[in-house]
Amino acid sequence: MTQEQGIAKVELNYITKAVMMGNSLYSNDWQKGVMYLTNMNLWFSMGEKGWSTIPLKNITMIGREVPDALKMKAQKATGTNNVLIVDYIHPSSVSQQSSAASIALLAGSEPVINSLKAYLMPLCGQVSKKRTISEVDKKLMYMFYTGVTEFDKINFLVGVDISTLEESFENLKENGLCDGSKSLTTKGMSQLKKMMA
């Protein structure tokens, strides 16, 4: 039998069973505590209630797009809008044979959330879709940096069709170089400085 081995221990804010309808978050009971990542489980400290676990084999998806409304709620409650969404299944409380889908929300600093995402994706059988930064990506980063964010303007300036620009934008977000509002992240700014040096 495989031994459970610790991989990482991080201080986070989390909701292990978040109630969401579409893009709206109904539960706002964020817990602040320690999360342990092992080769088999995610362990969340629940204060006097002990621990809550999510087996890695039950995780169905890591890091789906975080809606802006959720980022704003997280910012208010935890002081950060860096949120990782973890979709998983757990035994249903209604019937012993069935399972129910659930969501865990993890909020923390950008480096911690990005590292967790990078760790969890391969552990849960998900391949990170990151690809290398193309020439179009570099031009798009520069446009965002100068404040030009409308694709129809960029398409005219760069000479690339809008669907290519949208793909490029997705890639920049997946690589953590820009956010959903087309602003460069800290990582994006340092990458751009290297490219311009």
Secondary structure as a PSIPRED ss2 file (coil, helix, strand):
# PSIPRED VFORMAT (PSIPRED V4.0)

   1 M C   1.000  0.000  0.000
   2 T C   1.000  0.000  0.000
   3 Q C   1.000  0.000  0.000
   4 E C   1.000  0.000  0.000
   5 Q C   1.000  0.000  0.000
   6 G E   0.000  0.000  1.000
   7 I E   0.000  0.000  1.000
   8 A E   0.000  0.000  1.000
   9 K E   0.000  0.000  1.000
  10 V E   0.000  0.000  1.000
  11 E E   0.000  0.000  1.000
  12 L E   0.000  0.000  1.000
  13 N E   0.000  0.000  1.000
  14 Y E   0.000  0.000  1.000
  15 I E   0.000  0.000  1.000
  16 T C   1.000  0.000  0.000
  17 K C   1.000  0.000  0.000
  18 A C   1.000  0.000  0.000
  19 V C   1.000  0.000  0.000
  20 M E   0.000  0.000  1.000
  21 M E   0.000  0.000  1.000
  22 G C   1.000  0.000  0.000
  23 N C   1.000  0.000  0.000
  24 S E   0.000  0.000  1.000
  25 L E   0.000  0.000  1.000
  26 Y C   1.000  0.000  0.000
  27 S C   1.000  0.000  0.000
  28 N C   1.000  0.000  0.000
  29 D C   1.000  0.000  0.000
  30 W C   1.000  0.000  0.000
  31 Q E   0.000  0.000  1.000
  32 K E   0.000  0.000  1.000
  33 G E   0.000  0.000  1.000
  34 V E   0.000  0.000  1.000
  35 M E   0.000  0.000  1.000
  36 Y E   0.000  0.000  1.000
  37 L E   0.000  0.000  1.000
  38 T E   0.000  0.000  1.000
  39 N C   1.000  0.000  0.000
  40 M C   1.000  0.000  0.000
  41 N E   0.000  0.000  1.000
  42 L E   0.000  0.000  1.000
  43 W E   0.000  0.000  1.000
  44 F E   0.000  0.000  1.000
  45 S E   0.000  0.000  1.000
  46 M C   1.000  0.000  0.000
  47 G H   0.000  1.000  0.000
  48 E H   0.000  1.000  0.000
  49 K H   0.000  1.000  0.000
  50 G C   1.000  0.000  0.000
  51 W E   0.000  0.000  1.000
  52 S E   0.000  0.000  1.000
  53 T E   0.000  0.000  1.000
  54 I E   0.000  0.000  1.000
  55 P E   0.000  0.000  1.000
  56 L H   0.000  1.000  0.000
  57 K H   0.000  1.000  0.000
  58 N H   0.000  1.000  0.000
  59 I E   0.000  0.000  1.000
  60 T E   0.000  0.000  1.000
  61 M E   0.000  0.000  1.000
  62 I E   0.000  0.000  1.000
  63 G C   1.000  0.000  0.000
  64 R C   1.000  0.000  0.000
  65 E C   1.000  0.000  0.000
  66 V C   1.000  0.000  0.000
  67 P C   1.000  0.000  0.000
  68 D H   0.000  1.000  0.000
  69 A H   0.000  1.000  0.000
  70 L H   0.000  1.000  0.000
  71 K H   0.000  1.000  0.000
  72 M H   0.000  1.000  0.000
  73 K H   0.000  1.000  0.000
  74 A H   0.000  1.000  0.000
  75 Q H   0.000  1.000  0.000
  76 K H   0.000  1.000  0.000
  77 A H   0.000  1.000  0.000
  78 T H   0.000  1.000  0.000
  79 G C   1.000  0.000  0.000
  80 T C   1.000  0.000  0.000
  81 N C   1.000  0.000  0.000
  82 N C   1.000  0.000  0.000
  83 V E   0.000  0.000  1.000
  84 L E   0.000  0.000  1.000
  85 I E   0.000  0.000  1.000
  86 V E   0.000  0.000  1.000
  87 D E   0.000  0.000  1.000
  88 Y E   0.000  0.000  1.000
  89 I E   0.000  0.000  1.000
  90 H E   0.000  0.000  1.000
  91 P E   0.000  0.000  1.000
  92 S C   1.000  0.000  0.000
  93 S C   1.000  0.000  0.000
  94 V C   1.000  0.000  0.000
  95 S C   1.000  0.000  0.000
  96 Q C   1.000  0.000  0.000
  97 Q C   1.000  0.000  0.000
  98 S C   1.000  0.000  0.000
  99 S E   0.000  0.000  1.000
 100 A E   0.000  0.000  1.000
 101 A E   0.000  0.000  1.000
 102 S E   0.000  0.000  1.000
 103 I E   0.000  0.000  1.000
 104 A E   0.000  0.000  1.000
 105 L E   0.000  0.000  1.000
 106 L E   0.000  0.000  1.000
 107 A E   0.000  0.000  1.000
 108 G C   1.000  0.000  0.000
 109 S C   1.000  0.000  0.000
 110 E H   0.000  1.000  0.000
 111 P H   0.000  1.000  0.000
 112 V H   0.000  1.000  0.000
 113 I H   0.000  1.000  0.000
 114 N H   0.000  1.000  0.000
 115 S H   0.000  1.000  0.000
 116 L H   0.000  1.000  0.000
 117 K H   0.000  1.000  0.000
 118 A H   0.000  1.000  0.000
 119 Y H   0.000  1.000  0.000
 120 L H   0.000  1.000  0.000
 121 M H   0.000  1.000  0.000
 122 P H   0.000  1.000  0.000
 123 L H   0.000  1.000  0.000
 124 C C   1.000  0.000  0.000
 125 G C   1.000  0.000  0.000
 126 Q C   1.000  0.000  0.000
 127 V C   1.000  0.000  0.000
 128 S C   1.000  0.000  0.000
 129 K C   1.000  0.000  0.000
 130 K C   1.000  0.000  0.000
 131 R C   1.000  0.000  0.000
 132 T C   1.000  0.000  0.000
 133 I C   1.000  0.000  0.000
 134 S C   1.000  0.000  0.000
 135 E H   0.000  1.000  0.000
 136 V H   0.000  1.000  0.000
 137 D H   0.000  1.000  0.000
 138 K H   0.000  1.000  0.000
 139 K H   0.000  1.000  0.000
 140 L H   0.000  1.000  0.000
 141 M H   0.000  1.000  0.000
 142 Y H   0.000  1.000  0.000
 143 M H   0.000  1.000  0.000
 144 F H   0.000  1.000  0.000
 145 Y H   0.000  1.000  0.000
 146 T C   1.000  0.000  0.000
 147 G C   1.000  0.000  0.000
 148 V C   1.000  0.000  0.000
 149 T C   1.000  0.000  0.000
 150 E C   1.000  0.000  0.000
 151 F H   0.000  1.000  0.000
 152 D H   0.000  1.000  0.000
 153 K H   0.000  1.000  0.000
 154 I H   0.000  1.000  0.000
 155 N H   0.000  1.000  0.000
 156 F H   0.000  1.000  0.000
 157 L H   0.000  1.000  0.000
 158 V H   0.000  1.000  0.000
 159 G C   1.000  0.000  0.000
 160 V C   1.000  0.000  0.000
 161 D C   1.000  0.000  0.000
 162 I H   0.000  1.000  0.000
 163 S H   0.000  1.000  0.000
 164 T H   0.000  1.000  0.000
 165 L H   0.000  1.000  0.000
 166 E H   0.000  1.000  0.000
 167 E H   0.000  1.000  0.000
 168 S H   0.000  1.000  0.000
 169 F H   0.000  1.000  0.000
 170 E H   0.000  1.000  0.000
 171 N H   0.000  1.000  0.000
 172 L H   0.000  1.000  0.000
 173 K H   0.000  1.000  0.000
 174 E H   0.000  1.000  0.000
 175 N C   1.000  0.000  0.000
 176 G C   1.000  0.000  0.000
 177 L C   1.000  0.000  0.000
 178 C E   0.000  0.000  1.000
 179 D C   1.000  0.000  0.000
 180 G C   1.000  0.000  0.000
 181 S C   1.000  0.000  0.000
 182 K C   1.000  0.000  0.000
 183 S C   1.000  0.000  0.000
 184 L E   0.000  0.000  1.000
 185 T C   1.000  0.000  0.000
 186 T H   0.000  1.000  0.000
 187 K H   0.000  1.000  0.000
 188 G H   0.000  1.000  0.000
 189 M H   0.000  1.000  0.000
 190 S H   0.000  1.000  0.000
 191 Q H   0.000  1.000  0.000
 192 L H   0.000  1.000  0.000
 193 K H   0.000  1.000  0.000
 194 K H   0.000  1.000  0.000
 195 M H   0.000  1.000  0.000
 196 M H   0.000  1.000  0.000
 197 A C   1.000  0.000  0.000
